[in-house]
Amino acid sequence: MQVKFGTDGWRAIIAKDYTFDNLKLAALASAHYFLDHPNKAKGVCVGYDTRFMSKEFAEYTAEVFSSQGLKVYLSDSFASTPAVSLFTKAKQLAGGIVITASHNPAIYNGFKVKASYGGPAHPEVIAEIESFLPLVDPQTEIVADKKLIEMVDMKGFYVSYLKSSIDLPLIRESRIKIAHNAMFGAGQDIIKGLFDESMVNCYHCSINPGFGGINPEPMPQYITEFIEFFKEVETDVAIINDGDADRIGMLDENGAFVDSHKLFAIILKYLVEEKHQRGEVAKTFALTDVIDKICRKNNLILHELQIGFKHVSKLMTTNDILIGGEESGGIGITSFLPERDGVYTGLLILEMMTRKEKTLSELVNELYEEYGFFCFNRVDLHVSEAKKQAMIDRVSAGDLASIAGYKVLKFSNLDGYKYHFEGGWMLIRPSGTEPVLRLYCEADSQEKVDKVLAFATKLA
């Protein structure tokens, strides 16, 4: 059996392990779980992204669910992951499935499981669904009950909710010029549909299952051509979303990349200082230490969690979490949805810029003035399993005395292996979704970041 559930569902290479036969197993195992859910009578929903065959995989998943007697709401077009999560929550369904591999390379597809509260299924739910896999008979004949499948406009439902949650008239009045790079993903059409045509320049807002040969992830190495486009069209700010639009990166008015560390910190400051909101804060192990400083200053409880938004989302459903986020571009604001949402986050930043009458670079500089300069980078190494394990063996004991000449002050291993030094930290961690070793560094100078990542790369 080639179905292995991971971070928030199942991902695999199309035609190798991601086949209709294996998709049937994943869907039948999920159906077992949904049929035991208190909300089973309300049914489930299925959405999909712009990847190769996603629509057909979604239709087949709906057929499998209907064959087991589940009512299914099937998206009538591609939709972002947050759109599916929102629909799941609003309709109080037993759960939802998104056919997507998010930011992974084009050869992958996936099967994300969403819980009734509108966020990633808790790890124990994923484990329970996986426990049903051995009980599933691969020879089960799928006879779809078409009466149980209803087509719905999930994208439109989501856009309506956005309109009631963001001060769009304020942004429209400002006439701010926005560029939106959807990275050929499921977030395309949303932002341009909210504003006058003259306000939005779209980039890679079309269907291309090959994603133009890059990973659809809002990271600097994947947006060099977009930065050139951005400067040519003389735009004020850019929103960049990943393949299923639950992650974000941005460009300021100068075309400088603003990562999710800075965006998270800017939003947290805005919610607490401008909107006078209170609550606890959740961040994953690879997110900036500036969040710790903001929480200390404002007497906010901070939770540092394992990497993976599922851990953040779980806390959003059990604690009074104001905002939660992760390093890789995922930020969630509980009052909107216990789910990361790249489109909503981008619009909230636009609202903030307009209300405060500041550019994005000015918001970033405000952060630096108060908490000191910081920068971050991540390197993904595609190495053999043997080399990956050798690296883990080398760093897991926590006995490195120095990193690139900087004395080690502290070691922690909540999720991966993190070495703190004067002015920053280095984290080494194997990916949970790809055959990759991830090297992270935050420091108080670009020179430090570069030196530390070069050191870590050489070590590997």
C-alpha positions as CSV (number, residue, x, y, z in Angstrom):
1,M,0.0,0.0,0.0
2,Q,1.5,3.3,-1.1
3,V,-0.5,5.7,1.0
4,K,1.3,7.4,3.9
5,F,-0.3,10.3,5.7
6,G,2.0,13.1,6.9
7,T,1.8,16.7,7.9
8,D,-1.9,17.4,7.2
9,G,-2.9,14.5,4.9
10,W,-1.2,12.6,2.1
11,R,1.1,13.8,-0.6
12,A,2.8,11.8,-3.3
13,I,4.2,11.9,-6.9
14,I,1.5,11.8,-9.5
15,A,1.3,8.5,-11.4
16,K,3.9,6.9,-9.2
17,D,2.0,6.7,-5.8
18,Y,-0.6,9.3,-6.4
19,T,-3.0,7.2,-8.5
20,F,-6.7,6.7,-8.6
21,D,-6.3,3.3,-6.9
22,N,-4.4,4.8,-4.0
23,L,-6.7,7.9,-3.9
24,K,-9.6,5.4,-3.4
25,L,-7.8,4.0,-0.4
26,A,-7.2,7.4,1.1
27,A,-10.8,8.5,0.5
28,L,-12.3,5.3,1.9
29,A,-10.2,5.5,5.0
30,S,-11.3,9.2,5.4
31,A,-15.0,8.1,4.8
32,H,-14.6,5.7,7.8
33,Y,-13.7,8.6,10.0
34,F,-16.3,11.0,8.6
35,L,-19.1,8.4,9.1
36,D,-18.2,8.3,12.8
37,H,-18.3,12.1,13.1
38,P,-21.1,13.8,15.1
39,N,-21.7,16.0,12.0
40,K,-21.8,13.2,9.5
41,A,-25.4,14.0,8.5
42,K,-24.3,17.4,7.3
43,G,-21.8,15.8,5.0
44,V,-18.3,16.7,3.8
45,C,-16.9,19.0,1.1
46,V,-14.2,18.5,-1.6
47,G,-12.2,21.3,-3.2
48,Y,-9.2,21.3,-5.5
49,D,-6.3,23.4,-6.8
50,T,-4.9,24.1,-10.3
51,R,-2.5,21.1,-10.4
52,F,-2.5,18.4,-13.1
53,M,-5.6,16.3,-12.7
54,S,-6.7,17.9,-9.5
55,K,-10.3,18.4,-10.8
56,E,-10.6,14.8,-11.8
57,F,-9.1,13.6,-8.5
58,A,-11.6,15.7,-6.7
59,E,-14.5,14.4,-8.7
60,Y,-13.4,10.8,-8.0
61,T,-13.0,11.6,-4.2
62,A,-16.6,12.9,-4.2
63,E,-17.8,9.8,-5.9
64,V,-16.0,7.6,-3.3
65,F,-17.6,9.5,-0.4
66,S,-21.0,9.4,-2.0
67,S,-20.7,5.6,-2.5
68,Q,-20.3,5.3,1.2
69,G,-23.5,7.3,1.8
70,L,-21.9,10.7,2.6
71,K,-23.5,13.9,1.4
72,V,-20.7,15.7,-0.6
73,Y,-20.4,19.4,-1.6
74,L,-18.0,19.6,-4.6
75,S,-16.4,22.9,-5.6
76,D,-17.6,23.9,-9.1
77,S,-14.1,25.3,-9.9
78,F,-10.6,25.4,-8.4
79,A,-10.6,27.0,-4.9
80,S,-7.9,27.9,-2.4
81,T,-7.4,25.8,0.7
82,P,-8.7,28.6,3.0
83,A,-11.9,28.7,0.9
84,V,-12.5,25.0,1.5
85,S,-11.7,25.4,5.2
86,L,-14.1,28.3,5.5
87,F,-16.9,26.3,3.7
88,T,-16.3,23.4,6.0
89,K,-16.6,25.6,9.1
90,A,-19.5,27.7,8.0
91,K,-21.6,24.7,7.0
92,Q,-20.6,22.7,10.1
93,L,-19.6,19.7,8.0
94,A,-18.0,16.6,9.3
95,G,-14.8,17.7,7.4
96,G,-13.4,18.7,4.1
97,I,-10.8,17.5,1.6
98,V,-8.6,19.7,-0.6
99,I,-6.9,18.0,-3.5
100,T,-3.6,19.9,-3.5
101,A,0.1,19.5,-2.8
102,S,0.3,23.2,-1.8
103,H,3.9,24.5,-2.5
104,N,5.4,21.2,-3.5
105,P,6.9,20.7,-7.0
106,A,4.5,20.1,-9.9
107,I,5.0,16.3,-10.0
108,Y,3.2,16.1,-6.6
109,N,-0.5,16.1,-5.7
110,G,-2.1,15.7,-2.3
111,F,-5.1,15.1,-0.1
112,K,-5.4,17.7,2.7
113,V,-7.8,16.9,5.5
114,K,-9.8,19.7,7.0
115,A,-11.7,19.5,10.3
116,S,-15.2,20.7,11.1
117,Y,-13.8,23.9,12.8
118,G,-12.2,25.0,9.5
119,G,-8.6,24.2,9.9
120,P,-6.0,21.4,9.4
121,A,-7.1,18.2,11.1
122,H,-5.4,17.6,14.4
123,P,-2.5,15.1,14.3
124,E,-4.6,12.5,16.2
125,V,-7.3,12.7,13.5
126,I,-4.8,12.1,10.8
127,A,-3.5,9.1,12.8
128,E,-7.0,7.8,13.2
129,I,-7.7,8.1,9.4
130,E,-4.4,6.3,8.7
131,S,-5.3,3.5,11.1
132,F,-8.3,2.8,8.9
133,L,-6.1,2.2,5.8
134,P,-5.3,-1.5,6.6
135,L,-9.0,-2.1,7.0
136,V,-9.9,-0.8,3.5
137,D,-10.5,-3.4,0.8
138,P,-8.7,-2.3,-2.4
139,Q,-11.2,-4.3,-4.4
140,T,-14.1,-2.2,-3.1
141,E,-16.4,-1.3,-6.0
142,I,-17.2,2.4,-6.2
143,V,-20.7,3.1,-7.2
144,A,-21.3,6.9,-7.0
145,D,-24.6,8.2,-5.7
146,K,-25.0,11.3,-7.9
147,K,-27.9,12.5,-5.8
148,L,-25.6,13.0,-2.9
149,I,-23.1,15.2,-4.8
150,E,-23.9,18.9,-4.9
151,M,-21.8,21.4,-6.9
152,V,-21.2,24.6,-5.0
153,D,-19.4,27.9,-5.5
154,M,-16.8,27.7,-2.8
155,K,-14.7,30.5,-4.3
156,G,-17.6,32.9,-4.3
157,F,-18.6,31.9,-0.8
158,Y,-15.1,32.8,0.4
159,V,-15.0,36.1,-1.5
160,S,-18.2,37.2,0.2
161,Y,-16.7,36.4,3.6
162,L,-13.6,38.4,2.7
163,K,-15.7,41.4,1.8
164,S,-17.3,41.4,5.3
165,S,-13.9,41.0,7.0
166,I,-11.6,43.5,5.4
167,D,-12.2,47.3,4.9
168,L,-12.1,47.1,1.1
169,P,-13.7,50.5,0.6
170,L,-10.8,52.1,2.5
171,I,-8.3,50.3,0.3
172,R,-10.1,51.2,-2.9
173,E,-10.3,54.8,-1.9
174,S,-6.5,54.9,-1.4
175,R,-6.0,53.9,-5.1
176,I,-3.0,51.8,-4.0
177,K,-1.4,49.9,-6.9
178,I,-1.2,46.1,-6.2
179,A,0.6,43.4,-8.0
180,H,-0.6,39.8,-7.4
181,N,1.5,36.8,-8.2
182,A,-0.7,33.8,-7.8
183,M,2.2,31.5,-8.9
184,F,-0.3,29.8,-11.3
185,G,-2.2,28.6,-8.2
186,A,-5.7,28.6,-6.7
187,G,-5.5,32.2,-5.4
188,Q,-5.8,33.7,-8.9
189,D,-8.8,35.8,-9.7
190,I,-9.6,36.7,-6.1
191,I,-7.7,39.9,-5.6
192,K,-8.4,41.3,-9.0
193,G,-12.1,40.7,-8.5
194,L,-12.1,42.8,-5.3
195,F,-10.7,46.0,-6.8
196,D,-10.9,48.2,-9.9
197,E,-8.9,46.8,-12.8
198,S,-6.6,49.8,-12.7
199,M,-5.5,48.9,-9.2
200,V,-4.3,45.4,-9.8
201,N,-1.6,43.9,-12.0
202,C,-1.8,40.1,-12.2
203,Y,1.2,37.9,-12.7
204,H,1.0,34.1,-13.3
205,C,-2.7,34.2,-12.8
206,S,-3.5,31.5,-15.3
207,I,-3.6,27.7,-15.4
208,N,-0.1,26.1,-15.8
209,P,0.2,22.7,-14.0
210,G,3.9,22.9,-14.5
211,F,4.1,26.1,-12.5
212,G,6.6,27.5,-15.1
213,G,9.2,25.1,-13.9
214,I,9.4,26.4,-10.3
215,N,8.0,25.4,-7.0
216,P,4.8,27.5,-6.3
217,E,6.2,28.8,-3.0
218,P,6.5,32.5,-2.1
219,M,10.3,32.5,-1.5
220,P,13.0,34.7,-3.1
221,Q,14.5,32.1,-5.3
222,Y,11.2,31.5,-7.1
223,I,10.3,35.2,-7.8
224,T,13.3,36.8,-9.6
225,E,11.3,37.3,-12.8
226,F,8.3,38.6,-10.9
227,I,10.5,41.3,-9.2
228,E,11.5,42.5,-12.6
229,F,7.8,42.7,-13.7
230,F,6.9,44.5,-10.4
231,K,9.5,47.2,-11.1
232,E,8.4,47.6,-14.7
233,V,4.7,48.2,-13.9
234,E,5.5,50.7,-11.1
235,T,3.4,49.2,-8.4
236,D,3.2,50.0,-4.6
237,V,3.1,46.6,-3.1
238,A,2.9,42.9,-4.1
239,I,1.1,39.9,-2.7
240,I,2.6,36.5,-3.6
241,N,0.7,33.3,-2.8
242,D,1.6,29.7,-3.1
243,G,-0.2,26.9,-5.1
244,D,-3.2,26.7,-2.8
245,A,-3.0,30.3,-1.5
246,D,-2.6,29.5,2.2
247,R,0.9,31.0,2.3
248,I,2.2,34.5,1.6
249,G,5.2,36.6,0.8
250,M,5.2,40.3,-0.2
251,L,7.2,42.9,-2.0
252,D,7.5,46.4,-0.7
253,E,7.4,49.5,-3.0
254,N,11.1,49.0,-3.9
255,G,10.7,45.4,-4.9
256,A,12.3,44.1,-1.7
257,F,11.0,40.7,-0.5
258,V,9.2,40.9,2.9
259,D,9.0,37.4,4.4
260,S,6.3,36.0,6.8
261,H,8.5,36.6,9.8
262,K,8.2,40.4,9.3
263,L,4.6,40.1,8.2
264,F,3.6,38.2,11.3
265,A,5.4,40.7,13.5
266,I,3.8,43.7,11.7
267,I,0.3,42.2,12.0
268,L,0.8,41.3,15.7
269,K,1.9,44.9,16.5
270,Y,-1.1,46.2,14.5
271,L,-3.7,43.9,16.2
272,V,-2.3,44.7,19.7
273,E,-1.3,48.4,19.4
274,E,-3.8,49.8,16.9
275,K,-6.8,47.5,17.3
276,H,-6.2,46.9,21.0
277,Q,-6.9,43.2,20.7
278,R,-5.6,40.7,23.3
279,G,-5.0,37.0,23.3
280,E,-2.3,34.4,23.2
281,V,0.2,34.0,20.4
282,A,1.4,30.7,18.7
283,K,4.5,30.4,16.6
284,T,6.4,27.4,15.3
285,F,10.0,26.6,16.1
286,A,11.5,28.2,12.9
287,L,9.7,31.6,13.2
288,T,11.5,34.8,14.3
289,D,12.5,35.6,17.8
290,V,11.1,39.1,17.3
291,I,7.6,37.6,18.1
292,D,9.0,36.7,21.6
293,K,10.1,40.3,22.1
294,I,6.7,41.7,21.1
295,C,4.9,39.3,23.4
296,R,7.2,40.2,26.3
297,K,6.6,43.9,25.7
298,N,2.8,43.5,25.6
299,N,2.5,40.8,28.3
300,L,1.1,38.2,25.9
301,I,1.4,34.5,26.5
302,L,3.5,32.9,23.7
303,H,3.4,29.3,22.7
304,E,6.4,27.9,20.7
305,L,5.3,24.8,18.8
306,Q,6.6,22.1,16.5
307,I,6.8,22.9,12.8
308,G,3.6,22.4,10.9
309,F,0.6,24.7,11.0
310,K,-1.5,21.7,12.3
311,H,0.0,22.3,15.7
312,V,-0.9,26.1,15.5
313,S,-4.4,25.3,14.3
314,K,-5.0,22.8,17.1
315,L,-4.1,25.5,19.7
316,M,-6.4,27.9,17.9
317,T,-9.3,25.6,18.7
318,T,-8.4,25.0,22.4
319,N,-6.9,28.3,23.6
320,D,-7.7,32.0,23.2
321,I,-5.2,32.5,20.3
322,L,-5.1,35.9,18.7
323,I,-2.7,35.0,15.9
324,G,-0.6,32.0,14.9
325,G,2.0,31.4,12.3
326,E,4.9,29.5,10.8
327,E,8.1,30.4,9.0
328,S,7.0,29.1,5.6
329,G,4.5,31.9,4.9
330,G,1.5,30.6,6.8
331,I,-0.3,33.1,9.1
332,G,-3.7,32.5,10.7
333,I,-5.9,35.0,12.6
334,T,-8.4,33.2,14.7
335,S,-11.1,35.8,14.4
336,F,-11.2,35.1,10.7
337,L,-10.4,31.3,10.5
338,P,-8.2,28.8,12.5
339,E,-6.3,28.3,9.2
340,R,-3.4,30.0,7.4
341,D,-4.6,32.2,4.6
342,G,-2.3,34.0,2.2
343,V,-5.0,36.1,0.5
344,Y,-6.6,37.4,3.7
345,T,-3.2,38.1,5.3
346,G,-2.2,40.2,2.2
347,L,-5.4,42.1,2.3
348,L,-5.0,42.8,6.0
349,I,-1.6,44.3,5.3
350,L,-3.1,46.5,2.6
351,E,-5.7,47.7,5.1
352,M,-3.0,48.4,7.6
353,M,-0.9,50.3,5.1
354,T,-3.9,52.4,4.1
355,R,-5.1,53.1,7.6
356,K,-1.7,54.1,8.9
357,E,-0.8,55.9,5.6
358,K,2.5,54.0,5.4
359,T,4.3,52.0,2.8
360,L,5.3,48.4,3.5
361,S,8.9,49.4,3.9
362,E,8.0,52.0,6.4
363,L,6.1,49.3,8.5
364,V,9.2,47.1,8.3
365,N,11.4,50.0,9.4
366,E,9.1,50.7,12.3
367,L,9.7,47.1,13.4
368,Y,13.5,47.5,13.1
369,E,13.5,50.8,15.0
370,E,11.7,49.2,17.9
371,Y,13.2,45.6,18.0
372,G,16.5,45.9,16.0
373,F,17.4,44.7,12.5
374,F,16.9,41.0,11.7
375,C,17.0,38.9,8.6
376,F,16.3,35.3,7.7
377,N,17.0,32.8,5.0
378,R,16.4,29.1,4.4
379,V,18.3,26.7,2.2
380,D,16.8,23.4,1.1
381,L,19.3,20.7,0.4
382,H,18.4,17.8,-1.8
383,V,20.7,15.1,-0.4
384,S,20.7,11.4,-0.2
385,E,19.1,9.7,2.8
386,A,22.5,8.6,4.0
387,K,23.9,12.2,3.9
388,K,20.7,13.5,5.6
389,Q,21.1,11.0,8.4
390,A,24.8,11.7,8.8
391,M,24.0,15.4,9.2
392,I,21.3,14.7,11.8
393,D,23.8,12.5,13.7
394,R,26.3,15.3,13.6
395,V,24.1,18.0,15.0
396,S,21.5,16.2,17.1
397,A,23.7,15.9,20.2
398,G,23.9,19.7,20.6
399,D,27.6,19.6,21.1
400,L,28.8,22.1,18.4
401,A,30.8,24.7,20.3
402,S,30.6,27.3,17.6
403,I,28.7,28.1,14.4
404,A,30.7,29.8,11.6
405,G,33.0,31.2,14.3
406,Y,30.1,32.4,16.5
407,K,30.0,30.9,20.0
408,V,27.0,28.7,20.7
409,L,25.0,30.0,23.7
410,K,22.0,27.5,23.8
411,F,20.8,24.4,22.1
412,S,17.1,23.3,21.7
413,N,15.5,20.4,19.9
414,L,11.8,20.9,20.0
415,D,11.6,20.1,16.3
416,G,14.9,19.8,14.6
417,Y,18.2,21.0,16.0
418,K,18.5,24.7,16.9
419,Y,21.7,26.4,17.9
420,H,21.5,29.9,19.4
421,F,24.5,32.2,19.0
422,E,25.0,35.9,19.7
423,G,22.6,37.8,17.5
424,G,20.8,34.8,16.0
425,W,20.2,31.1,15.6
426,M,20.6,28.2,13.1
427,L,18.1,25.4,12.8
428,I,18.7,22.1,10.9
429,R,15.6,19.9,10.2
430,P,14.5,17.2,7.7
431,S,11.4,18.1,5.7
432,G,8.2,16.3,6.7
433,T,6.8,16.4,3.1
434,E,9.9,16.2,0.8
435,P,13.2,14.3,0.6
436,V,15.0,17.5,1.7
437,L,17.2,18.8,4.5
438,R,16.2,22.3,5.5
439,L,18.7,24.7,6.9
440,Y,17.4,27.9,8.6
441,C,19.1,31.0,10.0
442,E,18.0,34.2,11.6
443,A,20.5,36.8,12.6
444,D,21.1,40.5,13.1
445,S,23.0,41.0,9.9
446,Q,22.8,39.5,6.4
447,E,26.6,38.7,6.6
448,K,25.9,36.4,9.6
449,V,23.0,34.7,7.9
450,D,25.1,34.0,4.8
451,K,28.1,32.8,6.8
452,V,26.0,30.5,9.0
453,L,24.1,28.9,6.1
454,A,27.4,28.4,4.2
455,F,28.8,26.7,7.3
456,A,25.7,24.5,7.6
457,T,25.8,23.6,3.9
458,K,29.4,22.6,4.2
459,L,28.6,20.5,7.3
460,A,26.0,18.6,5.3
